[in-house]
């Protein structure tokens, strides 16, 4: 899953495509490099940044981005938002996947989006309280998110779960992160090796690309210098049980996924990545 951010506030500046032509070009390159999906976001959800924008701005960015992707390639489009109004506008523009970092907890009107559009849904681990964030705890949070999605009418065959790398923090923007008891960077690193325990039998999506825990391991390196660390994390995620890798670096990540899949004896992923 290739990431296209239409928000200039994004933590990873090289992933930002502001104009329609830039988005179209980025999507075409990702498709050529082997992406299976494109994920479009219009507001940075990094919990440690003050990047909140109005719903109107987010909607305008996302709709323009989804239209541009649809014009440039035929890949399924995911919308990265926790707002139902933005999600609905993206679905009207052609998106078919909802990627909500709050696991459908931020906006209860997501129920109507799921009912009307029947999208595939990525459920991210999120809780408004304080948690340990370990594998068992993450599995419990995701189990609750799955129940919520099914109550909203989601198709159980169109669900995937995300352990929320980068969103378990000791502080940050209220409403988007889960407070953690312990070291968040250690939590993010540890969870990559235990993904089979958190998925509950559903496909597991991992978004580790250029995240803060990689910077912490690399002596505080900024996002632009985290490429090789990201590839190592993504390969280890495949070994740990990941089924979908959401990444800023499609070509490089594709190679890492193919090799890791072959080593782990996961031919389905090798074949999928080689098409």
C-alpha positions as CSV (number, residue, x, y, z in Angstrom):
1,X,0.0,0.0,0.0
2,X,1.6,3.2,-1.2
3,X,1.2,6.3,0.9
4,X,0.3,9.7,-0.7
5,X,0.0,12.6,1.6
6,X,-1.8,15.7,0.3
7,X,-1.1,17.5,3.6
8,X,2.0,19.7,3.6
9,X,2.0,19.3,7.4
10,X,3.0,15.6,7.1
11,X,6.0,14.4,9.2
12,X,7.6,12.9,6.1
13,X,8.0,15.7,3.6
14,X,9.1,13.7,0.7
15,X,5.8,11.8,0.7
16,X,3.8,15.0,0.2
17,X,2.1,15.7,-3.1
18,X,0.1,18.9,-3.1
19,X,-1.1,19.5,-6.6
20,X,-3.3,17.2,-8.6
21,X,-0.5,16.6,-11.1
22,X,1.9,15.7,-8.3
23,X,-0.6,13.2,-6.9
24,X,-1.2,11.7,-10.3
25,X,2.5,11.3,-11.0
26,X,3.2,9.8,-7.6
27,X,0.4,7.3,-8.0
28,X,1.5,6.3,-11.4
29,X,5.1,5.7,-10.2
30,X,3.8,3.6,-7.2
31,X,1.7,1.5,-9.6
32,X,4.7,1.0,-11.9
33,X,6.8,0.0,-8.9
34,X,4.4,-2.7,-7.8
35,X,1.9,-1.1,-5.4
36,X,-1.4,-3.0,-4.9
37,X,-3.3,-0.1,-3.3
38,X,-2.9,3.7,-2.9
39,X,-3.6,5.3,0.5
40,X,-4.6,9.0,0.3
41,X,-4.5,11.3,3.3
42,X,-5.5,14.9,3.7
43,X,-4.5,15.6,7.3
44,X,-1.4,14.4,9.2
45,X,-2.4,12.1,12.0
46,X,1.0,12.0,13.6
47,X,0.0,12.3,17.3
48,X,3.1,14.3,18.3
49,X,2.4,17.1,15.8
50,X,0.0,20.0,15.9
51,X,-1.3,19.5,12.4
52,X,-5.1,19.6,12.8
53,X,-6.9,21.2,9.9
54,X,-10.6,21.9,9.3
55,X,-12.8,19.2,7.8
56,X,-13.4,21.3,4.7
57,X,-9.7,21.5,4.0
58,X,-9.2,17.8,4.6
59,X,-12.2,17.0,2.4
60,X,-11.0,19.2,-0.4
61,X,-7.5,17.7,-0.3
62,X,-8.7,14.1,-0.2
63,X,-11.3,14.4,-3.0
64,X,-8.7,16.0,-5.3
65,X,-6.2,13.3,-4.4
66,X,-8.6,10.4,-4.9
67,X,-9.7,11.8,-8.3
68,X,-6.0,12.2,-9.3
69,X,-5.2,8.7,-8.4
70,X,-8.2,7.3,-10.3
71,X,-7.2,9.2,-13.4
72,X,-3.6,8.0,-13.3
73,X,-3.9,4.3,-12.4
74,X,-6.5,1.7,-11.8
75,X,-5.4,0.7,-8.3
76,X,-7.9,0.5,-5.4
77,X,-7.8,3.7,-3.3
78,X,-7.8,3.9,0.5
79,X,-8.7,7.0,2.4
80,X,-6.8,7.8,5.6
81,X,-9.3,9.7,7.7
82,X,-11.2,9.5,11.0
83,X,-13.9,11.9,9.9
84,X,-17.1,10.5,8.4
85,X,-17.7,13.5,6.1
86,X,-14.3,13.2,4.6
87,X,-14.7,9.4,4.2
88,X,-18.1,9.8,2.5
89,X,-16.7,12.4,0.0
90,X,-13.7,10.1,-0.7
91,X,-16.1,7.2,-1.4
92,X,-18.2,9.3,-3.7
93,X,-14.9,10.2,-5.6
94,X,-14.0,6.5,-6.0
95,X,-12.2,5.3,-2.8
96,X,-13.2,1.8,-1.7
97,X,-11.1,1.3,1.5
98,X,-11.5,3.2,4.8
99,X,-8.4,3.5,6.9
100,X,-9.3,4.9,10.3
101,X,-6.4,5.4,12.8
102,X,-8.9,5.5,15.6
103,X,-10.5,2.1,14.9
104,X,-13.9,3.8,14.3
105,X,-13.9,5.5,17.7
106,X,-13.5,9.1,16.8
107,X,-16.6,9.7,14.7
108,X,-19.7,7.5,15.4
109,X,-21.1,8.6,12.0
110,X,-18.7,6.3,10.4
111,X,-21.5,3.8,10.9
112,X,-23.4,5.5,8.0
113,X,-20.4,5.5,5.8
114,X,-20.0,1.7,6.3
115,X,-23.7,1.2,5.8
116,X,-23.9,3.2,2.6
117,X,-20.7,2.4,0.8
118,X,-19.7,-1.1,2.1
119,X,-16.0,-0.3,2.0
120,X,-13.1,-2.5,3.0
121,X,-12.0,-1.3,6.4
122,X,-8.6,-1.1,8.1
123,X,-9.1,-1.0,11.9
124,X,-6.3,0.5,13.8
125,X,-5.7,-0.3,17.5
126,X,-6.9,2.7,19.5
127,X,-8.1,3.3,23.0
128,X,-8.9,6.6,24.8
129,X,-7.5,5.2,28.0
130,X,-4.0,4.2,29.1
131,X,-2.8,0.7,28.0
132,X,0.3,-1.4,28.1
133,X,0.4,-1.8,24.3
134,X,1.9,-5.3,24.4
135,X,0.7,-8.1,22.0
136,X,-2.1,-9.4,24.3
137,X,-3.3,-5.8,25.0
138,X,-3.2,-4.8,21.3
139,X,-5.1,-8.0,20.4
140,X,-7.8,-7.1,22.9
141,X,-8.1,-3.5,21.6
142,X,-8.3,-4.8,18.0
143,X,-10.9,-7.4,19.0
144,X,-13.1,-4.5,20.2
145,X,-12.6,-2.6,17.0
146,X,-13.7,-5.6,15.0
147,X,-16.8,-6.0,17.1
148,X,-17.5,-2.3,16.5
149,X,-17.1,-2.6,12.8
150,X,-19.4,-5.6,12.6
151,X,-22.0,-3.8,14.7
152,X,-21.8,-1.0,12.1
153,X,-22.5,-3.5,9.4
154,X,-19.1,-4.0,7.9
155,X,-18.5,-7.1,5.8
156,X,-16.3,-9.5,7.9
157,X,-14.5,-10.6,4.7
158,X,-13.4,-7.0,4.1
159,X,-11.7,-6.2,7.3
160,X,-8.0,-5.8,8.1
161,X,-6.3,-4.8,11.4
162,X,-3.4,-2.5,12.1
163,X,-1.4,-2.6,15.4
164,X,-0.9,1.2,15.3
165,X,2.8,1.6,15.1
166,X,3.5,5.2,16.1
167,X,0.2,5.8,17.8
168,X,0.9,4.4,21.3
169,X,2.6,7.4,23.0
170,X,3.2,8.9,26.4
171,X,1.7,12.2,25.1
172,X,0.3,13.7,22.0
173,X,-2.8,15.1,20.3
174,X,-5.9,14.0,22.1
175,X,-8.2,11.7,20.3
176,X,-5.7,10.1,18.0
177,X,-3.2,8.3,20.2
178,X,-3.3,5.7,22.9
179,X,-1.5,6.6,26.1
180,X,1.0,3.9,27.0
181,X,2.5,2.6,30.2
182,X,6.1,2.0,29.3
183,X,8.5,2.9,26.4
184,X,6.6,3.5,23.2
185,X,9.6,2.8,20.9
186,X,10.3,-0.5,22.6
187,X,6.6,-1.4,22.2
188,X,6.5,-0.6,18.5
189,X,9.7,-2.7,17.9
190,X,8.5,-5.6,19.9
191,X,5.0,-5.8,18.3
192,X,6.5,-6.4,14.9
193,X,7.6,-9.9,15.9
194,X,4.2,-10.8,17.4
195,X,1.8,-9.8,14.7
196,X,0.2,-13.2,14.4
197,X,-0.9,-12.8,18.0
198,X,-2.7,-9.5,17.4
199,X,-4.6,-10.2,14.2
200,X,-7.3,-12.6,15.4
201,X,-7.2,-14.4,12.0
202,X,-7.7,-11.2,10.0
203,X,-5.2,-9.8,7.5
204,X,-2.6,-7.6,9.4
205,X,-1.6,-4.2,7.9
206,X,1.7,-2.7,9.2
207,X,2.7,0.9,8.7
208,X,6.2,1.2,10.1
209,X,7.6,3.3,7.2
210,X,9.8,6.1,8.6
211,X,8.1,6.0,12.0
212,X,9.6,7.6,15.2
213,X,10.7,4.3,16.7
214,X,13.1,3.8,13.8
215,X,14.5,7.3,14.4
216,X,14.9,6.5,18.1
217,X,16.9,3.3,17.2
218,X,19.0,5.3,14.8
219,X,20.2,8.0,17.3
220,X,17.4,10.5,16.6
221,X,17.6,10.4,12.9
222,X,15.0,12.5,11.0
223,X,12.4,10.9,8.7
224,X,14.4,11.6,5.6
225,X,17.2,9.3,6.9
226,X,15.1,6.3,7.9
227,X,14.8,4.5,4.6
228,X,17.1,1.5,5.5
229,X,15.7,1.2,9.0
230,X,12.2,1.2,7.5
231,X,13.1,-1.6,5.1
232,X,14.5,-3.7,8.0
233,X,11.3,-3.1,10.0
234,X,9.1,-4.1,7.1
235,X,11.0,-7.3,6.4
236,X,10.7,-8.2,10.0
237,X,7.0,-7.4,9.9
238,X,6.6,-9.9,7.1
239,X,8.4,-12.5,9.2
240,X,6.2,-11.6,12.1
241,X,3.0,-12.2,10.2
242,X,2.2,-9.0,8.3
243,X,0.0,-9.3,5.2
244,X,0.0,-5.7,3.9
245,X,2.8,-3.2,4.1
246,X,1.8,0.5,4.0
247,X,4.9,2.4,2.9
248,X,6.3,5.6,1.5
249,X,8.9,3.7,-0.5
250,X,7.0,1.3,-2.7
251,X,9.9,0.1,-5.0
252,X,12.3,-0.5,-2.1
253,X,9.7,-2.1,0.2
254,X,8.5,-4.4,-2.6
255,X,12.0,-5.9,-2.8
256,X,12.2,-6.3,1.0
257,X,8.8,-7.9,1.1
258,X,9.6,-10.3,-1.8
259,X,12.8,-11.5,-0.1
260,X,11.4,-11.7,3.4
261,X,8.4,-13.6,2.0
262,X,10.6,-16.1,0.2
263,X,12.8,-16.7,3.3
264,X,9.7,-17.2,5.4
265,X,8.1,-19.6,2.9
266,X,5.1,-17.4,2.2
267,X,4.6,-18.0,-1.5
268,X,1.3,-16.1,-1.7
269,X,3.1,-12.9,-0.9
270,X,6.0,-13.7,-3.2
271,X,3.6,-14.3,-6.1
272,X,1.5,-11.2,-5.3
273,X,4.5,-9.0,-5.1
274,X,6.0,-10.3,-8.3
275,X,2.9,-9.6,-10.5
